[in-house]
Amino acid sequence: MKKLLIVCMFLLVGGSANAALITFGPSSASGSGPTISFNNLVVPSTITGNATVTLSVNGDFNSNFEYLDILFDAFSLGRVFDGNTANDLFNFAGDIGNQSRSTLTGVAIISAADFAALISDGLLNLSFDSSSRVNCCGTINVLSGSISYDSKPVPAPSTIVLFSLVLLGGVYMTRKRKA
């Protein structure tokens, strides 16, 4: 009976991690210094590891005056395409854009603790704000990406109640047989 109880508790508390993927875009914007936003993305609210952000961008980014500031809610992922690799989390080669010649793709890692705080309410807002110098060649032709992380399912209260009833029934049946 103790083994059954331990197994049931492990199933109730343990669970397995599921891969979660949030995608955004493709989107585009024109004009001088446009902002692209993705608001109220619904996300699972638990995380078991770091989050990996993949971002693909094609647009007017060819000097250190043409850059893109990236915010996830109030959390800054930094400024990309300004030629400074130290002020953002992404791994774009040299942190330099290329005047819409090709789509550039970079990856950033957000720690589990930081990302868990961002998604604790089950929603995520993304903002990509370009500098006012981003103003030609389609400005931002394509912006798209994804956020991947491992999510642990949270048992619903009804599941906990059902497990509890099954366990109590098992205990009752075992004691009845012994009596």
N, C-alpha and C positions, 0 to 999 in steps of 0.2 A: 504494500500500500504506500509506503514511503517513496518507493521508486516512482509510482504513478503520480504522486503528488509533486515530486521534483520535476518529472518530465512535463507535467501540465504547467507548472510555474515557469519553466524554461520557455515553453511555447508562448505563454502569455507575455512574458517580459522580453524574451530574446528577439524573435522575429528575424527576418532577413532583410538586408538592404536591397533596395531597388534602384536602378539607374534612372535618374530624372533628367530630362532634357527640355530646356526652355529655348525656343527659337524666336528670333525677331527679324523683321524685314523680309524681303528686300524693300527698301524705301529709297527715295531720292528727294532732293530739294534744290531749289535754285534761288537766286538773289544773293545779296551781299551778307555774308555771315549767317547762313541759316542754321536753325536748330531742328534736329529730328528727335522726336520723343516717342516712346512706347510706354503708355501708362496703364496701370492696374493689371499687369500680367499676373494671372493666378498661378501660384506656385505651391508645391507641397511645403509644409512649414517645418519640416525636420530635416536635418542633414547629418551625415555620418563621416564626412571627409571634406577636403578642400573642393572648391568649385573651380572649374576651368572655363574661362571665357574665350571664345574664338570670335574674332571680329574681322570682317572683310570690308574694305573701303576702296572706292574708285572715285576720285574727284580732284579738285584744284588744290593740291597740296604739294608745292614745289619749292617753298622757301621757309625759313624759320619764322616768318610772319604769318604763315598760313598753317593753322594747326586745328586740332579737334580736342576739346575738353570733354571728358567722359565721366558722368555721374550715375551711380546706381543709388536711388533715393538720395541720401545725404553723404554717401560714401564716394569719394573721388578715386577713380582709377588713374587719374593723371591727365597729362597733355601729350598727345601723340602727334607726330609729323613735324615737330619743331627742332629737330636735330639734337635734342637732349635726351639721351637714354636714361638719365637718372631721375627724371620727374614723372615717370609713369610705370605701370606694372606690366606693360606689353613688351613683346620681343620683336617688334618690327625692326628689320635690318637697318641699323644706323638711325632709326627713328626719323627717316626722311621720306616724304611723299614724292610723287612723280608726275604731276600735271596731267592726270587722267590717262596716262599711257597704258597702265595695266591695273588690275585689282590687287591690292596689297592685303595680305592676311597676317594677323598677329595673334598671339595667345597670351593670356594673363592668368595668374592663379590668385584666387581670393581665399584666404584662410577660412577654415570651417567656422571658427568663432565669429569672424566678421560677417560671413555670408549668413550664418544662422540668425544674427541680429537683424540683417536686412530683410529676411523672409519670415520673421516671426509672426507677422500679421497675415501671412498668406498672399500678400500682394507685393509686386516689385515694379518700380518706375525707373525707366532708363532714359537718360538725356545725353545727346551728342551735340554739343554746341561748338560751331566753328567760328573762327576769328573773322572779323569784318573784311580782312584781305582775301578771304575765300570768296571770289566773286566772278570767276569766268569758267569757261570750258564745261558748262553744265553744273558748276559748283560742286555738288555731291551727286554723282551719277548713280552710285549704288552704295548702300550701307546695309549690311546684314550680318547675322551672327547667331551664336548659340551659347548657352550656359549649361554645362553638364556637371552633375554631382550625384553622389549616392544619397538616397533618401530612405529613411526608415519609416515604414508605415506605423501610424499611431492607432492602436486598437480603439475601436468605437466603444462607448460605454455599454452598449447592448452586448457586445462580444464579451466584455469582462463579466457582466452579470450572468451570461449563459455559461461561461467557463466555471464561475463560482458555483452555480447550481449543479453542474455536472460533478464537480469535486465533492460537494456536500452530499449528493446522492450516492457517490462511490463510498464515502466514509460511512454513511448510514447503512448501506447494503453490507459492508464488511462487518460492521458491529452487529448487525442483525444475524448474520451467519454464525458469528462466534457465540452468540447468546443461546 
